[in-house]
């Protein structure tokens, strides 16, 4: 990344958004990705830090995330990028399917 003057690599956290049917199987949900978790393996395989933040909501009303992957010891840079992204997009909202957790 240093050679290309990059602070981080940015990618969708998951290949497909989650189904909005958390209570049971949803026969209408389709994810054509070979491995929905593939992007999440990079940080584990390299040992490099990664931070994930909300990127918005899909039409089904479930959140999607965006990940920032840095180099060794770049945690502060990643936190700054993630915070800047959150402030610029205001994408963090309560999902419509989240039950009220207060009594």
N, C-alpha and C positions, 0 to 999 in steps of 0.2 A: 504494500500500500504506500509505503514511503516513496518508492521509486516513481509512483504515479501521482504523488502529492495528494493522497486521500487520507482523510481523518477516519473514515468509516465506510463500511459497505452497508447499504440499506436494502432490505428485502421484506416481503410479506412474511409474517411469523408462521403462518400455516398455509399450505397449498390451497385449501378450501375452507370456507367459513363453516362453523358448526351448524348443525340442524337446530331449528327452533323448537323441536319436539324433544324436550329433555326427559319427559315422563315415560315415553315408549318409542318403539321403532317407528320411523317415518318412511314408508315405502316410496314416497315422492322425492326424498332427498337423494341426490346423485353427486358424487365427487369423482371426477375422472382422473385424479392424480394417482400416479403409481405409488407414491408414498407421501401422505399428507404431512408427515413430520420431517421430511428430508432436510429442509432448511435449518431445523433446530439442531441437527447433528454437527454443524460446522463448528460452533463454539466448543462443544464437547471434544471433538476430534483435534482441534488446534490448541485448546487451552486458552484461547483468547476470550476476553470479556464480551458479553452481549447484553443489551438492554432492550426490553420490549415495552411499547406504549400503545394505547388505543389509537387506531387510525380512522375510526368511523363505524358506521353501522351499514349492514347490507339490507336489501329490501325485506328480508325475512325478519328483521328486527334484532339480529344478533350482532355483537361487536366483532370487529376484525382488528388485528394488531399489525404493527410495523416494527421490525427489529433493526437495531444498529449494532454492527459487529466491528470491534476495534482491534488494535494490536495489543501486545503485552503491556500492561500498566497504563492503559489509556482510559481507565474507568471515569476519571473526571471529565474528559472530553466527551465520552459517551453520555454521561449524565447531562452535560450542557446541551448536547445535540437533542437528546430526548426531551428535555425541558423546553427548549426553543420550539421544537415541533409541537408539543402540547399547547404552548402558548399561542402559536401561530394558527393552529387548526381548530382549537377548542373542540376536538373530536371526542373528548371523554364525556359520555352521557350514561345515565342509568339505562340498561336494557329494559325494554318493555316487558320482557318475560321474567324479570327478577321479582320474586315475591317480596312483600313488605317484611322486613326482618325485625321490625319493632313491634312490641306487644300492643 
